[in-house]
Amino acid sequence: MAMVKIILESGASVEIDATSQQADDMVAAFARYVSEKRVPEKRLILTPSQSIYIDYSKVAIVRREF
């Protein structure tokens, strides 16, 4: 498991527990958004009963904690 910390432009932060692969994918998707302005799939399914939606235009930093 890994923790991803998402810091919004407003300064608020959200911490998400995810698998290592999901954490890597979130960081990579944000990096592609910043460098290429390519909007990634915003909905990420974490488990069969949990999913998240990230609007990358409002995100300042996505960081994998561990």
DADACOR-V406719 format. One record per residue. N is the residue number from 1. RES is the residue in one letter. SS is DSSP state (a for helix, b for strand, c for the rest). OMEGA is omega in whole degrees, -180 to 180 (* if undefined). D_CENTER is the distance of its C-alpha to the mean C-alpha in Angstrom with 2 decimals. Layout:
BEGIN
N/RES/SS/OMEGA/D_CENTER
N/RES/SS/OMEGA/D_CENTER
END
This chain:
BEGIN
1/M/c/180/14.61
2/A/b/175/11.95
3/M/b/178/10.22
4/V/b/177/6.83
5/K/b/179/7.71
6/I/b/179/6.23
7/I/b/-178/9.50
8/L/b/177/10.70
9/E/c/180/13.72
10/S/c/-178/15.90
11/G/c/177/15.35
12/A/c/179/14.02
13/S/b/179/11.36
14/V/b/176/9.56
15/E/b/-177/9.46
16/I/b/172/8.31
17/D/b/-178/10.66
18/A/b/174/9.94
19/T/c/179/12.14
20/S/a/-180/12.25
21/Q/a/179/11.75
22/Q/a/178/8.65
23/A/a/178/7.17
24/D/a/-180/8.85
25/D/a/179/7.78
26/M/a/180/4.00
27/V/a/180/5.88
28/A/a/180/8.60
29/A/a/179/7.42
30/F/a/178/6.67
31/A/a/177/9.93
32/R/a/179/11.72
33/Y/a/-178/11.06
34/V/a/-174/12.53
35/S/a/-174/15.31
36/E/a/-174/16.35
37/K/c/177/15.29
38/R/c/-177/14.55
39/V/c/179/12.44
40/P/c/173/10.38
41/E/c/-174/10.61
42/K/c/-179/8.75
43/R/b/178/9.67
44/L/b/178/8.52
45/I/b/180/11.48
46/L/b/178/11.22
47/T/b/178/15.01
48/P/c/-179/17.91
49/S/c/-179/17.86
50/Q/b/172/14.23
51/S/b/178/11.53
52/I/b/177/8.83
53/Y/b/-179/8.76
54/I/c/173/6.54
55/D/c/-174/9.18
56/Y/a/179/8.11
57/S/a/180/11.74
58/K/a/-176/11.46
59/V/b/178/8.79
60/A/b/-176/10.68
61/I/b/169/8.81
62/V/b/-174/5.75
63/R/b/175/8.00
64/R/b/-176/8.90
65/E/c/178/11.91
66/F/c/*/13.92
END
